Amino acid sequence: MATTLVLAAFLGSANAQSTTTAGTTAILVTPISIAKTADMHFGTVAASGTSGTVVLDYADGRTTTGGVTLPSGSTLQKTAVFTVTGEGTSGFSITIPSSPITLTGSVSGSMTVGNFVADLGTSSTLVGGSKTIKVKATLNVGVGQVAGIYTNASGLFVTVNYN
């Protein structure tokens, strides 16, 4: 009977431990990035005694409201264009300014640009690792705006992130 107890003790301890292995994997993707292809430019605009706006569309066209006019022959207008690159057909989110940005005049004064809208909405999917984003906006022109070149020192920020 002592032999049976010793044998049972050895068998019990032999089955008390078990080992296996698990695979370990990491997937490294191409970092998402965005580069400016074209700056936003509202072209040549004429102010008057009435405030108004210039609305820039995705096809580099413009419409006006109020006392703003567009001198004939202006071809400088351009929608902001960005190129997003990354991993294959990955989805990504797009963030554009929700608040107006200020343009400061070369002589004096300022104007704001707001109502930014990306042609892809707030998200999209890369095609072959690339996608183009166009951003349109509205320029707010004040009463009797001082003539000059108006620019934004900090720029128009567009951010993309993988979904």
PyMOL commands that set and color helices and strands:
alter all, ss='L'
color gray80, all
select helices_A, chain A and resi 2-14
alter helices_A, ss='H'
color red, helices_A
select strands_A, chain A and resi 33-38+52-56+62-66+80-85+91-95+101-105+110-118+123-125+130-141+150-151+159-162
alter strands_A, ss='S'
color yellow, strands_A
deselect
rebuild
show_as cartoon
